[in-house]
Amino acid sequence: MTTHGRGSHGTASNRSRMIAVGVAMAAVVAGAGVWVSQASDGGSQSVADSGMPSAHGGAMGGAGAAAASGAEAANSGPISELDKTFLVKVRQAGLWEIPAGRMAQSQASSEAIKRAGTHLLDGHSKLDQLVREDAKALSSPIPDEASAEQKQWVEQLKSADGEKFDQLFVDLLRASHGKIFITIGEVRAATKNHLIRRLAQVTNDTVMDHMTVLEDTGLVTDAVLDDVGASVPK
């Protein structure tokens, strides 16, 4: 009996020690968890307050983004007079071709012309946004109005309807796209500025699409193509 009593007391003592150790470990783990959470919160707060990118790729503040954009433009390479002229031509193309595309939706008699007009609206809306961004980054002025000749074209289209509108639309737009296509090649081949190079590539793709949908109408005449050919530098 005496031996049994001592064993019971020993077992109870061991259990008490195990419980105490368990409680102590739990306290340590809980304390560490609180410390890690506070450290994490503090670190996140300091990153946010600093305005630097977080580990998840957060962007810099507005001032930082503007500085980065300015640095990109400054490091984009020299800009030539031809590059500046190209910016102006791309901007002015959108200023008359977007209205022409809108008119096609209500004045054309052919679905093919309306489709071409939709391509003009979509392509030049995107291109106009890009050219304005690039011109601003490069501090190169661009106009807010089409040229005098382009304004005359818009007026001619306004006064036309049905099949007359269809033919005039194709004549004017296929000729203008063919001529700017020549300029795009010159710019893309010679520019030393990577923003202008990118703009030339996007413009090239847009103009190619527009010439294709205009040709799909079946209304492109030899006279228009001869006119474009005459403008090619010899």
Secondary structure, 3 states (H helix, E strand, C coil): CHHHHHHHHHHHHHHHHHHHHHHHHHHHHHHHHHHHHHHHHHHHHHHHHHCCCCCCCCCCCHHHHHHHHHHHHHCCCCCCHHHHHHHHHHHHHHHHHHHHHHHHHHHECCHHHHHHHHHHHHHHHHHHHHHHHHHHHCCCCCCCCCCHHHHHHHHHHHCCCHHHHHHHHHHHHHHHHHHHHHHHHHHHHHCCCHHHHHHHHHHHHHHHHHHHHHHCCCCCCHHHHHHHHHCCCC
